[in-house]
Amino acid sequence: MAELIYDQNGRLLFTEEMRREYTILIPQMLPIHFKFIEQIMQEAGYNIVLMTSTDPEIVNQGLQSVHNDTCYPALLVIGQMMNELNSGKYDLHKTALMITQTGGGCRASNYIHLLRKALKKRGLDYIPVISFNLAGMEKNPGFKFTPKMIFKLLGAVVYGDLLMLLSNQIRPYEVHPGDTDALLEHWISTLLDRKMSIRHMRRTLDEITESFVQIPVHRTEKVKVGVVGEIYIKFAPLGNNNLEKFLAQQDCEVCVPGLLDFIIFMGDHHMVDVKKFHIKFMKGFVSLLMKKLFVNFQNKLIDTVKKYPQLRAPSDFETIKSLTNGYLSDGNMMGEGWLLTGEMLELIHSGIDNIICTQPFGCLPNHIVGKGMIRVIRKQHPTANIVAIDYDPGATKTNQENRIKLMLSVAREKIEQQETAQATAQKQQQMVNVK
């Protein structure tokens, strides 16, 4: 058994010996992206296991592990980890947990401390908790990012965003059900075996997109629904009760903004800090370099998708940011900050008026820049059909789905009215031509 070593603040460290012997459990957020992350870390020598369970017991475990006024994502992530530890599948003396940590003002930065408190409460404080971050917080001798890992993780974000975008646009119209998911699994299993360089990634982006547009489709009029909100609830099936699957069952095309925008946002707001709040210039300079790198890859992704007129390319980060002018300040950066408002506006400007804003309990920033901005957005864009759906331990899936169905009924009625108007206009034109 590995020796337990603590730092000067009493934090249990994940050591090099643990790296060789321990299984590391990580929660899933984005199903496509995190499969890549799991593969990348396994290749780097870590025994990673991605937790995908949606067992109802997870909520009960979360309620027992964190106080009931904390953020719903924290309750779910910590509950999922506790549920997995109780499953009997692992030797708990050779198991570690990993959780992301942004370091920002959002309470998500403290999930890691809530997790350690929950472990201590259950007598499991011999289980090390690893902070997954690129900001240099909570370093561990047994877990380090290498340049190769970082570049592959960058590739995972870019490829994940493209695959999510393409599969969501092709799957609702495929002639042969299952074609899209089969191609998606092919790329997930083979992409990371390819060379990871800027030149090779550009070529691979083209190849991925070309393969998806070759899938036979039958284009019909469908309700297009955008999904925005707090980052975990927006992306994670556990957090949003399999929202994307439910929308697919309702014969909708789903549009979920990518992860790249959020990562660029994180770099951008450090530069805003320098400009507006006078923090150290060097921090902003490093963030500027990171932002330029991610923007470069985002532009390559957008340019690739724009080659195909049948596809809808996302807007670039600066365009999304410009759309928020007149709505709120770019100094509004807690949680998803102004980006959440920007995502709703970008969807509307791209023709997707139907939007679900996922609202997790306990997320004050999200309620301000999400639900709090819906009224003013509707005032400027009367066609916007936006519904805020609350996700918390007491919210029933049936109630959530009924509210979404009501929003979809409004959207379908609008489509019927447009079709009727077009048919009437065509008849009138035919009559004019006959005369």
C-alpha positions in Angstrom: 0.0 0.0 0.0 1.3 3.4 -0.9 2.5 5.7 1.9 0.2 8.6 2.6 2.1 11.9 2.3 0.6 15.3 3.2 1.8 18.8 2.3 2.4 21.6 4.9 -1.3 22.5 4.8 -2.4 19.0 5.7 -3.5 18.1 2.1 -3.2 14.5 1.1 -0.9 14.3 -1.9 -1.2 12.0 -4.9 2.2 10.6 -5.2 4.3 8.9 -7.9 3.8 5.5 -6.2 0.0 6.1 -6.3 0.2 6.9 -10.0 1.5 3.3 -10.6 -1.0 1.6 -8.3 -4.2 3.7 -8.0 -7.4 3.8 -10.1 -8.5 7.4 -10.7 -12.2 8.1 -11.0 -13.4 11.2 -12.9 -16.9 12.4 -13.5 -18.2 12.8 -17.0 -19.5 16.2 -18.3 -19.3 16.1 -22.1 -19.9 12.5 -23.4 -17.7 12.9 -26.6 -15.0 15.1 -25.2 -14.5 13.1 -22.0 -14.0 9.9 -23.9 -11.0 11.6 -25.5 -9.7 12.9 -22.2 -10.0 9.3 -20.7 -7.9 7.9 -23.6 -5.3 10.7 -23.4 -4.7 10.2 -19.7 -4.6 6.4 -20.0 -1.9 6.8 -22.7 0.0 9.1 -20.3 0.1 6.3 -17.7 -2.9 7.0 -15.5 -5.4 4.3 -14.7 -8.5 6.5 -15.4 -12.1 5.4 -15.2 -14.8 7.7 -16.5 -17.9 7.5 -14.4 -21.1 7.4 -16.6 -23.7 6.1 -14.1 -27.0 7.9 -13.9 -28.3 5.8 -11.0 -31.1 7.7 -9.1 -29.1 6.9 -5.8 -26.6 9.5 -6.9 -28.9 12.4 -5.8 -29.4 10.7 -2.4 -25.7 10.3 -2.0 -25.2 14.0 -2.9 -27.8 15.1 -0.4 -26.0 13.1 2.3 -22.6 14.5 1.3 -23.0 18.3 0.9 -25.2 20.9 2.5 -28.5 21.4 0.8 -28.0 25.0 -0.3 -24.9 24.2 -2.5 -24.9 24.2 -6.3 -26.8 21.3 -7.8 -23.8 20.3 -10.0 -21.7 19.9 -6.9 -24.3 17.7 -5.4 -24.4 15.5 -8.5 -20.7 15.2 -9.0 -19.9 14.5 -5.4 -22.9 12.2 -5.2 -21.7 10.3 -8.3 -18.3 9.8 -6.7 -19.7 8.6 -3.4 -22.0 6.2 -5.2 -19.1 4.8 -7.2 -17.0 4.4 -4.1 -19.9 2.4 -2.5 -20.3 0.2 -5.5 -17.8 -2.4 -4.3 -15.9 -2.3 -7.7 -12.8 -0.7 -6.3 -10.2 -1.2 -3.6 -10.7 2.1 -1.8 -7.1 2.0 -0.5 -6.0 2.2 -4.1 -8.5 4.6 -5.5 -8.2 8.4 -6.1 -10.7 11.0 -7.3 -10.2 13.8 -9.8 -12.2 16.9 -10.2 -11.8 20.1 -12.3 -11.0 23.4 -10.6 -11.1 26.8 -12.4 -9.8 29.0 -9.7 -12.4 31.7 -10.4 -15.0 33.4 -8.2 -17.7 30.8 -8.9 -18.4 28.3 -6.1 -17.3 25.6 -8.5 -13.7 26.3 -7.5 -14.6 25.0 -4.0 -16.2 21.7 -5.1 -12.8 20.0 -4.4 -13.0 21.2 -0.8 -16.6 20.0 -0.4 -15.5 16.6 -1.8 -12.7 16.3 0.8 -15.1 17.3 3.5 -17.6 14.6 2.4 -14.8 12.0 2.3 -13.7 12.9 5.8 -17.3 12.7 7.1 -17.5 9.1 5.9 -14.0 8.1 7.1 -12.6 8.0 3.6 -10.1 10.8 3.9 -7.3 8.4 3.0 -8.5 8.7 -0.6 -6.5 11.4 -2.4 -8.4 14.1 -4.5 -6.6 15.5 -7.5 -7.3 18.9 -8.9 -7.5 19.0 -12.7 -6.4 22.5 -13.7 -3.8 24.2 -15.9 -3.4 27.2 -13.5 -0.9 25.6 -11.2 -3.2 25.1 -8.2 -2.9 22.2 -5.9 0.2 20.5 -7.4 0.7 16.7 -6.9 4.0 14.8 -7.4 2.1 11.9 -9.1 0.1 14.0 -11.5 1.6 16.4 -14.0 0.7 17.9 -17.3 3.2 17.4 -20.1 3.4 19.5 -23.3 2.2 16.4 -25.2 -0.8 15.9 -22.9 -1.8 19.6 -23.1 -1.7 19.6 -26.9 -3.7 16.4 -27.1 -6.2 17.8 -24.6 -6.5 20.8 -26.9 -7.2 18.5 -29.8 -9.8 16.7 -27.7 -11.7 19.9 -27.3 -11.5 20.9 -31.0 -12.4 17.4 -32.2 -15.1 17.0 -29.5 -16.8 20.3 -30.5 -16.7 19.4 -34.2 -18.1 15.9 -33.6 -20.9 17.2 -31.3 -21.8 19.9 -33.9 -21.9 17.5 -36.9 -23.7 14.7 -35.2 -26.4 17.0 -33.8 -27.0 18.4 -37.3 -27.0 15.1 -39.2 -28.6 12.6 -36.8 -32.2 14.0 -36.9 -32.3 13.7 -40.7 -30.4 10.4 -41.4 -32.1 8.0 -43.8 -30.6 5.0 -42.0 -31.0 5.4 -38.2 -27.7 4.7 -36.5 -25.4 5.9 -39.3 -24.4 9.0 -37.4 -23.7 7.3 -34.1 -21.7 4.6 -35.9 -19.5 7.2 -37.6 -19.2 9.1 -34.3 -17.9 6.0 -32.5 -15.4 5.3 -35.4 -13.9 8.8 -35.0 -13.8 8.6 -31.2 -11.9 5.3 -31.3 -9.4 6.3 -34.1 -8.7 10.0 -33.8 -6.2 10.0 -31.0 -4.0 7.5 -32.9 -3.3 10.2 -35.5 -0.5 12.7 -35.4 -1.4 15.8 -33.4 0.1 18.8 -35.2 -1.6 21.9 -36.4 -1.1 20.8 -40.1 -2.5 17.3 -39.4 -5.4 18.6 -37.4 -6.5 20.9 -40.2 -6.5 18.0 -42.6 -8.4 15.8 -40.1 -11.0 18.4 -39.5 -11.7 18.4 -43.2 -11.8 14.6 -43.3 -14.2 14.4 -40.4 -16.6 16.9 -41.9 -16.5 15.3 -45.3 -17.4 11.9 -43.8 -20.4 13.2 -42.0 -21.9 15.0 -45.0 -21.7 11.7 -46.9 -24.3 10.2 -44.6 -27.6 9.9 -46.6 -30.1 12.4 -45.2 -33.7 13.5 -45.9 -34.1 17.1 -45.0 -37.5 18.0 -43.5 -38.7 20.9 -41.4 -37.9 20.2 -37.7 -38.0 22.3 -34.6 -34.5 23.5 -33.9 -33.7 23.8 -30.1 -30.7 25.5 -28.6 -29.5 24.4 -25.1 -27.6 26.8 -22.9 -27.0 27.3 -19.2 -24.5 26.4 -16.5 -21.7 24.4 -18.1 -22.2 21.1 -16.3 -26.0 21.0 -16.4 -25.9 22.1 -20.1 -23.6 19.3 -21.2 -23.9 16.4 -18.7 -26.7 13.8 -19.3 -26.7 13.2 -15.5 -27.2 16.9 -14.9 -30.0 17.6 -17.4 -31.9 14.2 -17.2 -30.7 13.2 -20.7 -32.1 16.4 -22.2 -30.6 15.8 -25.7 -32.0 12.3 -25.9 -35.5 13.6 -24.9 -35.4 16.3 -27.5 -34.4 13.7 -30.1 -37.4 11.7 -29.1 -39.5 14.8 -29.7 -38.2 14.9 -33.3 -36.1 18.0 -32.8 -32.7 19.1 -34.0 -30.6 20.0 -31.0 -27.9 22.7 -31.0 -25.5 22.9 -28.1 -22.7 25.5 -28.1 -19.3 24.0 -27.9 -16.7 24.0 -25.1 -14.2 26.1 -27.1 -16.2 29.3 -26.4 -16.1 28.7 -22.6 -12.3 28.0 -22.7 -11.7 31.2 -24.8 -14.0 33.0 -22.4 -11.8 32.0 -19.4 -8.7 33.4 -21.1 -10.5 36.5 -22.3 -11.8 37.5 -18.8 -8.2 37.5 -17.4 -7.5 40.2 -20.0 -10.6 42.1 -18.9 -9.3 41.8 -15.4 -6.1 43.6 -16.5 -8.1 46.3 -18.2 -10.9 46.9 -15.8 -9.6 45.7 -12.4 -5.9 46.2 -12.8 -4.6 42.8 -11.9 -1.1 41.8 -12.8 -0.3 42.3 -16.5 1.6 39.0 -16.8 -1.4 36.9 -15.9 -3.3 38.7 -18.7 -0.5 38.3 -21.1 -0.3 34.5 -20.6 -4.1 34.3 -21.0 -3.8 36.4 -24.2 -1.4 33.8 -25.7 -3.8 31.0 -24.7 -6.8 32.8 -26.1 -5.0 33.3 -29.4 -4.2 29.6 -29.6 -7.7 28.5 -29.0 -9.2 31.2 -31.3 -6.9 30.0 -34.0 -8.3 26.4 -33.7 -11.8 27.7 -33.4 -11.4 29.6 -36.7 -10.1 26.5 -38.4 -13.2 24.6 -37.2 -15.6 27.3 -38.4 -13.8 27.6 -41.8 -14.1 23.8 -42.3 -17.8 23.7 -41.6 -18.5 26.8 -43.8 -17.3 24.8 -46.8 -20.6 22.9 -46.7 -23.7 25.0 -47.3 -26.0 22.2 -45.8 -24.3 22.7 -42.4 -24.7 25.5 -39.9 -21.3 26.9 -38.7 -21.1 28.4 -35.3 -20.1 32.0 -34.8 -16.6 32.9 -33.6 -16.0 34.1 -30.1 -15.6 37.8 -30.8 -18.9 37.8 -32.7 -20.6 36.3 -29.7 -19.0 38.8 -27.4 -20.1 41.7 -29.7 -23.7 40.6 -29.6 -23.9 41.2 -25.8 -23.2 45.0 -26.3 -26.1 46.9 -24.8 -27.1 43.9 -22.7 -24.5 43.6 -20.0 -20.8 44.4 -19.4 -17.9 42.1 -20.3 -16.9 42.6 -16.6 -19.7 40.2 -15.7 -17.6 37.1 -15.5 -18.8 35.0 -12.6 -19.8 31.4 -13.6 -20.6 31.6 -17.4 -20.9 35.4 -17.1 -21.8 37.3 -20.2 -21.1 34.3 -22.4 -24.4 32.6 -21.4 -26.3 35.7 -22.7 -24.1 35.8 -25.7 -24.9 32.1 -26.5 -28.6 32.8 -26.5 -28.2 35.8 -28.7 -25.9 33.9 -31.1 -28.6 31.1 -31.4 -31.3 33.7 -32.2 -29.1 35.5 -34.8 -28.4 32.1 -36.5 -32.1 31.4 -36.8 -32.6 29.2 -33.7 -35.3 31.0 -31.8 -36.3 28.1 -29.5 -33.9 27.9 -26.5 -33.8 25.9 -23.3 -31.9 27.7 -20.5 -30.9 25.0 -18.0 -31.0 26.6 -14.5 -29.3 24.5 -11.7 -30.3 25.2 -8.1 -27.8 27.3 -6.2 -26.2 28.9 -9.2 -26.7 32.7 -8.7 -24.6 33.9 -11.6 -26.5 31.6 -14.0 -29.9 33.0 -12.8 -28.7 36.5 -13.4 -27.2 36.1 -16.9 -29.6 33.3 -17.9 -33.1 33.7 -16.6 -32.5 37.3 -15.7 -31.7 38.3 -19.3 -34.6 36.4 -21.0 -37.1 39.3 -20.7 -34.8 41.9 -22.2 -33.8 39.5 -25.0 -37.4 38.8 -25.8 -38.0 42.6 -25.9 -35.3 43.0 -28.6 -36.2 39.7 -30.4 -40.0 39.1 -30.2 -39.7 35.8 -32.0 -37.5 34.3 -29.3 -39.1 31.3 -27.6 -37.0 30.8 -24.5 -37.9 28.6 -21.5 -35.8 28.4 -18.3 -35.9 24.8 -16.8 -34.9 24.4 -13.2 -32.8 21.4 -12.2 -32.5 20.5 -8.6 -33.1 17.5 -6.2 -36.8 18.3 -5.9 -37.5 18.9 -9.6 -39.3 16.0 -11.3 -38.3 14.9 -14.7 -42.0 14.8 -15.7 -42.5 18.4 -14.8 -39.4 19.5 -16.7 -40.4 17.6 -19.8 -43.9 18.9 -19.7 -42.6 22.5 -19.7 -40.3 21.7 -22.6 -43.2 20.2 -24.5 -45.2 23.4 -24.0 -42.3 25.4 -25.5 -42.1 22.9 -28.4 -45.9 23.2 -29.1 -45.4 27.0 -29.5 -42.5 26.3 -31.9 -44.5 23.8 -34.0 -47.4 26.2 -34.2 -45.1 28.9 -35.6 -43.8 26.5 -38.2 -47.3 25.6 -39.3 -48.2 29.3 -39.6 -45.1 29.9 -41.7 -46.0 26.9 -44.0 -49.5 28.2 -44.4 -48.3 31.6 -45.2 -45.9 30.3 -47.8 -48.6 28.1 -49.4 -51.0 31.0 -49.6 -48.3 33.2 -51.2 -47.5 30.5 -53.8 -51.2 30.2 -54.7 -51.5 33.9 -55.1 -48.5 34.0 -57.3 -49.8 31.1 -59.4 -53.1 33.1 -59.9 -51.2 36.1 -61.0 -49.2 34.1 -63.5 -52.4 32.5 -64.9 -53.9 36.0 -65.4 
